[in-house]
Amino acid sequence: MVERDLPECLPLCEFVHEDANIWLKAWCATQNWRVQRAVVFLDPYGMSVDWDTIAAIAKTRSIDLWVLFPFAIGANRMMPSDVLPDKGWGIVLTKVFGTVDWIKRFYEKKSGIDLFGTQRNSVTKIVGADEILEFFLERLRTVFPHVVQQPMILYNSNNTPMYALCFAAGNPKGGATALKIAGHLARTR
């Protein structure tokens, strides 16, 4: 794309073929963020962006982040309605959210005695895709000084929500202006 559409920018580009979680954390740790700024756009393959990568980006206080969060086609689909996700999916969800608090937030555990006097325990999912997205935005607010309130929702051809394009500004001072611009972009698309 760069070669074809912006060939004059090619000398300024560096293409890295690595796991973004590993590369971004190393990159964030080795730059002098007092004298530079950056914008990172994360377009994950599924639920592949770890929370500690997002936290490393936020820690710089100099990077603005656009992240395409698969709240409906990723996180919501990984959560069954009548049992907790299996161990593998649970690990993925914990890595994405950076906490196990999603379990208490998204599931209600009940216990009771059935008609035959046997103790029964059950689990019910108590949230939908919108609440999952809100939890992700709340998590972003724990590490970024500014997070867009209403991200752009991307739909499939059947008008079903799939992704949320979320924006978080890393700079505490200049972030308010970046947030206004991002919020405008999210509302006008």
GUPA-398143 format. One record per residue: residue number from 1; chain; x, y, z of N, C-alpha, C in turn. Coordinates in Angstrom, 3 decimals, decimal comma. Example, Ala and Ser with C-alpha at 12.3 -4.5 7.8 and 13.67 -1.06 7.14 Angstrom:
{1; "A"; {13,190; -5,690; 7,800}; {12,300; -4,500; 7,800}; {13,200; -3,300; 7,800}} {2; "A"; {12,850; -2,250; 7,080}; {13,670; -1,060; 7,140}; {12,900; 0,030; 7,870}} 
//
This chain:
{1; "A"; {0,809; -1,188; 0,000}; {0,000; 0,000; 0,000}; {0,863; 1,267; 0,000}} {2; "A"; {1,828; 1,330; 0,913}; {2,673; 2,517; 0,990}; {3,443; 2,674; -0,310}} {3; "A"; {3,998; 1,581; -0,803}; {4,759; 1,624; -2,062}; {3,912; 2,173; -3,205}} {4; "A"; {2,672; 1,728; -3,268}; {1,790; 2,118; -4,358}; {1,195; 3,521; -4,147}} {5; "A"; {0,682; 3,788; -2,955}; {-0,072; 5,017; -2,726}; {0,768; 6,202; -2,235}} {6; "A"; {1,832; 5,941; -1,504}; {2,660; 7,011; -0,948}; {4,141; 6,679; -1,097}} {7; "A"; {4,615; 6,492; -2,297}; {6,008; 6,064; -2,472}; {7,017; 7,043; -1,878}} {8; "A"; {6,681; 8,320; -1,811}; {7,602; 9,303; -1,245}; {7,802; 9,097; 0,264}} {9; "A"; {6,891; 8,386; 0,909}; {6,998; 8,126; 2,349}; {7,759; 6,838; 2,661}} {10; "A"; {8,027; 6,054; 1,666}; {8,683; 4,761; 1,878}; {9,999; 4,860; 2,662}} {11; "A"; {10,858; 5,856; 2,402}; {12,100; 5,942; 3,182}; {11,865; 6,221; 4,676}} {12; "A"; {10,700; 6,724; 5,010}; {10,382; 7,031; 6,406}; {9,744; 5,854; 7,141}} {13; "A"; {9,463; 4,783; 6,420}; {8,734; 3,655; 6,987}; {9,665; 2,511; 7,377}} {14; "A"; {9,277; 1,840; 8,422}; {9,956; 0,620; 8,846}; {8,874; -0,450; 8,987}} {15; "A"; {9,058; -1,573; 8,337}; {8,095; -2,658; 8,388}; {8,676; -3,772; 9,252}} {16; "A"; {7,938; -4,134; 10,289}; {8,398; -5,134; 11,241}; {7,421; -6,302; 11,226}} {17; "A"; {7,940; -7,495; 11,079}; {7,110; -8,702; 11,080}; {7,380; -9,463; 12,377}} {18; "A"; {6,629; -9,098; 13,416}; {6,769; -9,700; 14,735}; {5,421; -9,688; 15,419}} {19; "A"; {5,339; -10,385; 16,527}; {4,160; -10,319; 17,376}; {4,069; -8,888; 17,910}} {20; "A"; {2,955; -8,219; 17,633}; {2,805; -6,813; 18,035}; {2,877; -6,646; 19,549}} {21; "A"; {2,399; -7,615; 20,311}; {2,469; -7,514; 21,769}; {3,919; -7,410; 22,234}} {22; "A"; {4,783; -8,210; 21,663}; {6,193; -8,206; 22,054}; {6,885; -6,953; 21,539}} {23; "A"; {6,708; -6,660; 20,254}; {7,412; -5,536; 19,643}; {6,998; -4,200; 20,249}} {24; "A"; {5,700; -3,984; 20,412}; {5,235; -2,696; 20,935}; {5,719; -2,441; 22,360}} {25; "A"; {5,699; -3,456; 23,198}; {6,184; -3,261; 24,573}; {7,669; -2,902; 24,576}} {26; "A"; {8,454; -3,579; 23,757}; {9,894; -3,263; 23,673}; {10,107; -1,867; 23,114}} {27; "A"; {9,364; -1,519; 22,078}; {9,475; -0,195; 21,461}; {9,109; 0,894; 22,465}} {28; "A"; {8,014; 0,715; 23,191}; {7,596; 1,709; 24,183}; {8,656; 1,901; 25,256}} {29; "A"; {9,320; 0,828; 25,624}; {10,314; 0,891; 26,697}; {11,637; 1,510; 26,264}} {30; "A"; {11,895; 1,582; 24,956}; {13,210; 2,051; 24,500}; {13,214; 3,443; 23,878}} {31; "A"; {12,075; 4,088; 23,810}; {12,000; 5,416; 23,199}; {12,080; 6,510; 24,263}} {32; "A"; {12,500; 7,696; 23,840}; {12,522; 8,852; 24,731}; {11,204; 9,607; 24,537}} {33; "A"; {10,228; 9,306; 25,373}; {8,891; 9,872; 25,208}; {8,788; 11,309; 25,704}} {34; "A"; {9,853; 11,845; 26,255}; {9,824; 13,260; 26,643}; {9,948; 14,163; 25,422}} {35; "A"; {10,499; 13,630; 24,325}; {10,750; 14,475; 23,149}; {10,025; 13,995; 21,893}} {36; "A"; {9,214; 12,989; 22,007}; {8,491; 12,526; 20,817}; {7,085; 12,075; 21,167}} {37; "A"; {6,267; 12,021; 20,137}; {4,868; 11,590; 20,249}; {4,625; 10,551; 19,184}} {38; "A"; {3,533; 9,801; 19,346}; {3,195; 8,785; 18,356}; {1,696; 8,502; 18,404}} {39; "A"; {1,221; 7,922; 17,329}; {-0,133; 7,386; 17,259}; {0,016; 5,923; 16,879}} {40; "A"; {-0,654; 5,060; 17,636}; {-0,633; 3,622; 17,351}; {-2,042; 3,206; 16,981}} {41; "A"; {-2,140; 2,449; 15,902}; {-3,415; 1,871; 15,483}; {-3,300; 0,365; 15,612}} {42; "A"; {-4,117; -0,230; 16,483}; {-4,109; -1,675; 16,676}; {-5,347; -2,281; 16,031}} {43; "A"; {-5,102; -3,085; 15,044}; {-6,158; -3,817; 14,351}; {-5,864; -5,299; 14,591}} {44; "A"; {-6,332; -5,824; 15,724}; {-5,925; -7,169; 16,115}; {-6,560; -8,258; 15,267}} {45; "A"; {-5,891; -9,374; 15,267}; {-6,476; -10,587; 14,708}; {-7,236; -11,235; 15,853}} {46; "A"; {-8,545; -11,089; 15,858}; {-9,348; -11,621; 16,952}; {-9,047; -10,906; 18,252}} {47; "A"; {-8,893; -11,679; 19,285}; {-8,662; -11,146; 20,628}; {-7,173; -11,264; 20,968}} {48; "A"; {-6,327; -10,744; 20,114}; {-4,888; -10,988; 20,241}; {-4,087; -9,867; 20,898}} {49; "A"; {-4,708; -8,746; 21,226}; {-3,967; -7,669; 21,882}; {-4,073; -7,844; 23,394}} {50; "A"; {-2,934; -8,087; 24,029}; {-2,902; -8,259; 25,477}; {-3,023; -6,916; 26,181}} {51; "A"; {-3,658; -6,935; 27,355}; {-3,825; -5,715; 28,125}; {-2,485; -5,086; 28,476}} {52; "A"; {-1,475; -5,895; 28,759}; {-0,192; -5,300; 29,143}; {0,449; -4,529; 27,992}} {53; "A"; {0,076; -4,837; 26,766}; {0,530; -4,035; 25,621}; {-0,144; -2,663; 25,657}} {54; "A"; {-1,440; -2,647; 25,900}; {-2,165; -1,378; 26,005}; {-1,633; -0,565; 27,180}} {55; "A"; {-1,366; -1,216; 28,298}; {-0,826; -0,519; 29,466}; {0,554; 0,061; 29,177}} {56; "A"; {1,385; -0,659; 28,418}; {2,719; -0,143; 28,061}; {2,602; 1,096; 27,183}} {57; "A"; {1,642; 1,091; 26,275}; {1,401; 2,259; 25,417}; {0,948; 3,437; 26,275}} {58; "A"; {0,025; 3,196; 27,185}; {-0,491; 4,266; 28,049}; {0,597; 4,829; 28,959}} {59; "A"; {1,477; 3,970; 29,425}; {2,534; 4,390; 30,360}; {3,453; 5,452; 29,762}} {60; "A"; {3,582; 5,484; 28,441}; {4,449; 6,481; 27,803}; {3,926; 7,895; 28,003}} {61; "A"; {2,616; 8,045; 28,148}; {1,957; 9,350; 28,250}; {2,202; 10,220; 27,015}} {62; "A"; {2,647; 9,583; 25,935}; {2,930; 10,313; 24,699}; {2,321; 9,674; 23,467}} {63; "A"; {1,675; 8,532; 23,638}; {1,092; 7,824; 22,490}; {-0,421; 7,920; 22,564}} {64; "A"; {-1,021; 8,285; 21,445}; {-2,470; 8,201; 21,299}; {-2,770; 6,860; 20,638}} {65; "A"; {-3,822; 6,215; 21,093}; {-4,133; 4,857; 20,649}; {-5,499; 4,766; 20,001}} {66; "A"; {-5,517; 4,193; 18,814}; {-6,750; 3,746; 18,176}; {-6,714; 2,220; 18,248}} {67; "A"; {-7,727; 1,615; 18,807}; {-7,763; 0,153; 18,887}; {-9,127; -0,339; 18,413}} {68; "A"; {-9,085; -1,282; 17,512}; {-10,289; -1,899; 16,983}; {-10,613; -3,079; 17,902}} {69; "A"; {-11,591; -2,905; 18,769}; {-11,916; -3,915; 19,779}; {-13,082; -4,774; 19,298}} {70; "A"; {-12,887; -6,080; 19,151}; {-13,944; -6,969; 18,662}; {-14,920; -7,355; 19,780}} {71; "A"; {-15,648; -6,378; 20,272}; {-16,510; -6,600; 21,431}; {-17,666; -7,552; 21,136}} {72; "A"; {-18,207; -7,506; 19,940}; {-19,374; -8,333; 19,633}; {-18,986; -9,661; 18,981}} {73; "A"; {-18,055; -9,610; 18,038}; {-17,697; -10,856; 17,354}; {-16,570; -11,609; 18,041}} {74; "A"; {-15,938; -10,989; 19,004}; {-14,848; -11,641; 19,728}; {-15,273; -11,957; 21,144}} {75; "A"; {-15,213; -10,942; 22,001}; {-15,459; -11,142; 23,431}; {-16,842; -11,732; 23,700}} {76; "A"; {-17,872; -11,176; 23,123}; {-19,229; -11,639; 23,402}; {-19,416; -13,093; 22,978}} {77; "A"; {-18,860; -13,470; 21,854}; {-19,014; -14,847; 21,368}; {-18,208; -15,854; 22,172}} {78; "A"; {-17,197; -15,390; 22,878}; {-16,375; -16,292; 23,695}; {-17,057; -16,632; 25,019}} {79; "A"; {-18,148; -15,935; 25,321}; {-18,810; -16,102; 26,618}; {-20,152; -16,808; 26,462}} {80; "A"; {-20,208; -18,083; 26,839}; {-21,489; -18,795; 26,782}; {-22,499; -18,193; 27,760}} {81; "A"; {-23,761; -18,463; 27,536}; {-24,796; -17,860; 28,372}; {-25,063; -18,619; 29,664}} {82; "A"; {-24,728; -19,913; 29,730}; {-25,109; -20,688; 30,906}; {-23,955; -21,395; 31,626}} {83; "A"; {-22,737; -21,123; 31,222}; {-21,542; -21,633; 31,900}; {-20,437; -20,601; 31,710}} {84; "A"; {-19,414; -20,673; 32,560}; {-18,250; -19,818; 32,354}; {-17,507; -20,294; 31,114}} {85; "A"; {-16,791; -19,416; 30,449}; {-15,992; -19,848; 29,299}; {-15,001; -20,933; 29,727}} {86; "A"; {-14,653; -21,809; 28,778}; {-13,668; -22,838; 29,114}; {-12,346; -22,174; 29,489}} {87; "A"; {-11,443; -22,959; 30,044}; {-10,194; -22,414; 30,583}; {-9,425; -21,606; 29,539}} {88; "A"; {-9,319; -22,126; 28,311}; {-8,579; -21,421; 27,266}; {-9,167; -20,059; 26,942}} {89; "A"; {-10,484; -19,996; 26,768}; {-11,131; -18,712; 26,483}; {-11,032; -17,783; 27,684}} {90; "A"; {-11,133; -18,360; 28,887}; {-11,004; -17,546; 30,101}; {-9,645; -16,868; 30,191}} {91; "A"; {-8,601; -17,604; 29,839}; {-7,249; -17,034; 29,848}; {-7,147; -15,894; 28,836}} {92; "A"; {-7,704; -16,099; 27,641}; {-7,669; -15,061; 26,604}; {-8,409; -13,808; 27,091}} {93; "A"; {-9,599; -13,984; 27,647}; {-10,379; -12,837; 28,126}; {-9,649; -12,088; 29,240}} {94; "A"; {-9,002; -12,818; 30,132}; {-8,239; -12,180; 31,200}; {-7,054; -11,407; 30,632}} {95; "A"; {-6,382; -11,942; 29,618}; {-5,264; -11,218; 28,986}; {-5,756; -9,951; 28,290}} {96; "A"; {-6,901; -10,037; 27,635}; {-7,438; -8,880; 26,906}; {-7,895; -7,782; 27,858}} {97; "A"; {-8,575; -8,156; 28,937}; {-9,083; -7,159; 29,887}; {-8,064; -6,797; 30,961}} {98; "A"; {-7,039; -7,611; 31,139}; {-6,016; -7,330; 32,133}; {-6,449; -7,581; 33,563}} {99; "A"; {-7,536; -8,286; 33,752}; {-8,067; -8,570; 35,079}; {-9,058; -9,724; 34,995}} {100; "A"; {-9,244; -10,411; 36,121}; {-10,278; -11,451; 36,184}; {-11,626; -10,865; 36,601}} {101; "A"; {-11,666; -9,568; 36,820}; {-12,915; -8,922; 37,244}; {-14,043; -9,093; 36,233}} {102; "A"; {-13,724; -9,402; 34,993}; {-14,767; -9,608; 33,988}; {-15,718; -10,733; 34,405}} {103; "A"; {-15,218; -11,712; 35,145}; {-16,071; -12,841; 35,541}; {-17,212; -12,340; 36,425}} {104; "A"; {-16,877; -11,577; 37,465}; {-17,915; -11,051; 38,365}; {-18,837; -10,068; 37,661}} {105; "A"; {-18,281; -9,337; 36,719}; {-19,051; -8,311; 36,018}; {-20,027; -8,916; 35,008}} {106; "A"; {-19,633; -10,018; 34,381}; {-20,422; -10,572; 33,276}; {-21,258; -11,791; 33,644}} {107; "A"; {-20,962; -12,409; 34,784}; {-21,663; -13,641; 35,156}; {-22,226; -13,551; 36,566}} {108; "A"; {-23,388; -14,156; 36,730}; {-24,014; -14,256; 38,043}; {-24,023; -15,728; 38,433}} {109; "A"; {-23,509; -15,992; 39,620}; {-23,480; -17,365; 40,131}; {-24,619; -17,530; 41,132}} {110; "A"; {-25,337; -18,637; 41,005}; {-26,445; -18,926; 41,918}; {-26,299; -20,356; 42,413}} {111; "A"; {-26,757; -20,560; 43,606}; {-26,823; -21,920; 44,119}; {-28,161; -22,071; 44,831}} {112; "A"; {-28,655; -23,279; 44,792}; {-29,942; -23,560; 45,419}; {-30,170; -25,053; 45,470}} {113; "A"; {-31,274; -25,413; 46,056}; {-31,620; -26,819; 46,190}; {-32,751; -27,120; 45,223}} {114; "A"; {-32,580; -28,202; 44,444}; {-33,612; -28,560; 43,475}; {-34,755; -29,331; 44,147}} {115; "A"; {-35,716; -29,779; 43,371}; {-36,888; -30,482; 43,889}; {-36,543; -31,764; 44,638}} {116; "A"; {-35,381; -32,327; 44,355}; {-34,983; -33,588; 44,979}; {-34,050; -33,375; 46,166}} {117; "A"; {-33,850; -32,126; 46,582}; {-33,004; -31,821; 47,725}; {-31,517; -31,786; 47,425}} {118; "A"; {-31,158; -31,768; 46,146}; {-29,759; -31,747; 45,749}; {-29,301; -30,303; 45,543}} {119; "A"; {-28,125; -30,007; 46,081}; {-27,539; -28,677; 45,900}; {-27,149; -28,495; 44,433}} {120; "A"; {-27,597; -27,440; 43,807}; {-27,274; -27,143; 42,407}; {-26,657; -25,763; 42,311}} {121; "A"; {-25,598; -25,674; 41,524}; {-24,957; -24,390; 41,254}; {-25,153; -24,067; 39,788}} {122; "A"; {-25,403; -22,810; 39,510}; {-25,572; -22,408; 38,116}; {-24,875; -21,079; 37,871}} {123; "A"; {-24,601; -20,830; 36,610}; {-23,963; -19,591; 36,179}; {-24,770; -19,051; 35,012}} {124; "A"; {-25,009; -17,754; 35,031}; {-25,751; -17,114; 33,946}; {-25,015; -15,862; 33,497}} {125; "A"; {-24,841; -15,727; 32,207}; {-24,263; -14,501; 31,651}; {-25,313; -13,410; 31,762}} {126; "A"; {-24,926; -12,274; 32,333}; {-25,898; -11,215; 32,614}; {-25,646; -9,956; 31,798}} {127; "A"; {-24,774; -10,042; 30,796}; {-24,465; -8,869; 29,985}; {-24,585; -9,214; 28,508}} {128; "A"; {-24,670; -8,168; 27,723}; {-24,621; -8,296; 26,276}; {-23,387; -7,577; 25,752}} {129; "A"; {-23,306; -7,463; 24,459}; {-22,142; -6,860; 23,815}; {-21,911; -5,418; 24,280}} {130; "A"; {-22,968; -4,647; 24,477}; {-22,806; -3,239; 24,882}; {-22,116; -3,115; 26,241}} {131; "A"; {-22,488; -3,978; 27,176}; {-21,876; -3,934; 28,507}; {-20,417; -4,399; 28,461}} {132; "A"; {-20,115; -5,333; 27,567}; {-18,736; -5,774; 27,396}; {-17,886; -4,618; 26,879}} {133; "A"; {-18,408; -3,886; 25,906}; {-17,696; -2,723; 25,386}; {-17,500; -1,681; 26,476}} {134; "A"; {-18,516; -1,413; 27,268}; {-18,392; -0,423; 28,342}; {-17,311; -0,837; 29,339}} {135; "A"; {-17,223; -2,120; 29,649}; {-16,181; -2,596; 30,557}; {-14,799; -2,346; 29,963}} {136; "A"; {-14,629; -2,602; 28,670}; {-13,353; -2,349; 28,010}; {-13,001; -0,865; 28,072}} {137; "A"; {-13,971; 0,004; 27,823}; {-13,736; 1,448; 27,906}; {-13,370; 1,860; 29,336}} {138; "A"; {-14,022; 1,283; 30,319}; {-13,668; 1,559; 31,715}; {-12,230; 1,145; 31,993}} {139; "A"; {-11,830; -0,002; 31,460}; {-10,451; -0,455; 31,638}; {-9,480; 0,524; 30,983}} {140; "A"; {-9,805; 1,013; 29,779}; {-8,947; 2,006; 29,130}; {-8,798; 3,248; 30,003}} {141; "A"; {-9,892; 3,651; 30,654}; {-9,852; 4,852; 31,500}; {-8,969; 4,668; 32,731}} {142; "A"; {-8,660; 3,436; 33,086}; {-7,780; 3,218; 34,244}; {-6,315; 3,498; 33,910}} {143; "A"; {-5,961; 3,518; 32,612}; {-4,558; 3,732; 32,240}; {-4,328; 4,947; 31,344}} {144; "A"; {-5,356; 5,436; 30,673}; {-5,233; 6,612; 29,811}; {-5,965; 7,793; 30,440}} {145; "A"; {-5,400; 9,005; 30,329}; {-6,073; 10,170; 30,903}; {-7,329; 10,591; 30,136}} {146; "A"; {-7,424; 10,219; 28,846}; {-8,579; 10,611; 28,034}; {-8,993; 9,426; 27,155}} {147; "A"; {-10,289; 9,089; 27,198}; {-10,829; 8,002; 26,378}; {-12,143; 8,490; 25,791}} {148; "A"; {-12,308; 8,285; 24,491}; {-13,542; 8,714; 23,837}; {-14,732; 7,975; 24,466}} {149; "A"; {-15,799; 8,723; 24,753}; {-16,971; 8,142; 25,424}; {-17,735; 7,171; 24,531}} {150; "A"; {-17,939; 7,559; 23,291}; {-18,725; 6,734; 22,378}; {-17,883; 6,409; 21,149}} {151; "A"; {-17,282; 5,224; 21,148}; {-16,459; 4,854; 20,002}; {-17,317; 4,593; 18,767}} {152; "A"; {-16,655; 4,580; 17,621}; {-17,346; 4,269; 16,381}; {-17,632; 2,770; 16,347}} {153; "A"; {-18,874; 2,403; 16,130}; {-19,264; 0,999; 16,040}; {-19,277; 0,613; 14,561}} {154; "A"; {-18,623; -0,483; 14,256}; {-18,565; -0,988; 12,888}; {-19,469; -2,212; 12,772}} {155; "A"; {-20,293; -2,215; 11,731}; {-21,318; -3,238; 11,545}; {-21,006; -4,087; 10,321}} {156; "A"; {-21,558; -5,300; 10,302}; {-21,429; -6,130; 9,105}; {-22,574; -5,796; 8,138}} {157; "A"; {-22,660; -6,533; 7,053}; {-23,670; -6,238; 6,022}; {-25,098; -6,476; 6,513}} {158; "A"; {-25,265; -7,207; 7,600}; {-26,598; -7,428; 8,176}; {-26,910; -6,418; 9,284}} {159; "A"; {-26,080; -5,397; 9,392}; {-26,237; -4,346; 10,394}; {-26,082; -4,871; 11,831}} {160; "A"; {-25,252; -5,886; 11,973}; {-24,939; -6,443; 13,293}; {-23,617; -5,840; 13,747}} {161; "A"; {-23,565; -5,323; 14,988}; {-22,304; -4,743; 15,463}; {-21,208; -5,808; 15,547}} {162; "A"; {-20,005; -5,398; 15,180}; {-18,871; -6,321; 15,216}; {-17,721; -5,764; 16,051}} {163; "A"; {-17,292; -4,558; 15,733}; {-16,125; -3,938; 16,350}; {-16,481; -2,551; 16,872}} {164; "A"; {-15,653; -2,089; 17,793}; {-15,703; -0,698; 18,227}; {-14,323; -0,111; 17,979}} {165; "A"; {-14,278; 1,000; 17,266}; {-13,015; 1,710; 17,052}; {-12,876; 2,702; 18,203}} {166; "A"; {-12,041; 2,337; 19,175}; {-11,884; 3,107; 20,408}; {-10,651; 3,999; 20,304}} {167; "A"; {-10,728; 5,148; 20,944}; {-9,605; 6,086; 20,957}; {-9,259; 6,454; 22,386}} {168; "A"; {-7,954; 6,461; 22,674}; {-7,459; 6,888; 23,981}; {-6,250; 7,786; 23,764}} {169; "A"; {-6,250; 8,934; 24,418}; {-5,141; 9,884; 24,294}; {-4,212; 9,723; 25,483}} {170; "A"; {-2,925; 9,622; 25,187}; {-1,943; 9,390; 26,227}; {-1,457; 10,635; 26,941}} {171; "A"; {-1,480; 11,775; 26,272}; {-0,932; 12,993; 26,859}; {-1,980; 13,658; 27,752}} {172; "A"; {-1,699; 13,810; 29,040}; {-2,685; 14,419; 29,935}; {-3,063; 15,847; 29,554}} {173; "A"; {-2,104; 16,618; 29,011}; {-2,386; 18,019; 28,676}; {-3,034; 18,149; 27,298}} {174; "A"; {-2,440; 17,573; 26,271}; {-2,951; 17,720; 24,914}; {-4,039; 16,735; 24,556}} {175; "A"; {-4,303; 15,805; 25,459}; {-5,269; 14,757; 25,176}; {-6,687; 15,244; 24,987}} {176; "A"; {-7,056; 16,312; 25,677}; {-8,429; 16,819; 25,559}; {-8,733; 17,257; 24,134}} {177; "A"; {-7,783; 17,897; 23,484}; {-7,970; 18,312; 22,089}; {-8,032; 17,093; 21,182}} {178; "A"; {-7,133; 16,146; 21,391}; {-7,148; 14,912; 20,586}; {-8,467; 14,184; 20,765}} {179; "A"; {-8,986; 14,187; 21,972}; {-10,250; 13,514; 22,255}; {-11,416; 14,164; 21,510}} {180; "A"; {-11,416; 15,485; 21,444}; {-12,473; 16,184; 20,692}; {-12,438; 15,799; 19,224}} {181; "A"; {-11,251; 15,767; 18,655}; {-11,113; 15,393; 17,234}; {-11,554; 13,952; 17,029}} {182; "A"; {-11,068; 13,055; 17,862}; {-11,433; 11,630; 17,739}; {-12,931; 11,423; 17,935}} {183; "A"; {-13,490; 12,109; 18,909}; {-14,934; 11,996; 19,144}; {-15,735; 12,463; 17,957}} {184; "A"; {-15,289; 13,533; 17,332}; {-15,961; 14,034; 16,130}; {-15,871; 13,007; 15,009}} {185; "A"; {-14,692; 12,447; 14,810}; {-14,510; 11,435; 13,763}; {-15,387; 10,218; 14,023}} {186; "A"; {-15,486; 9,789; 15,266}; {-16,278; 8,620; 15,605}; {-17,765; 8,853; 15,357}} {187; "A"; {-18,229; 10,073; 15,544}; {-19,656; 10,373; 15,363}; {-20,030; 10,624; 13,907}} {188; "A"; {-19,080; 11,011; 13,076}; {-19,416; 11,430; 11,716}; {-19,184; 10,333; 10,669}} {189; "A"; {-18,760; 9,183; 11,063}; {-18,512; 8,111; 10,087}; {-19,691; 7,194; 9,992}} 
//
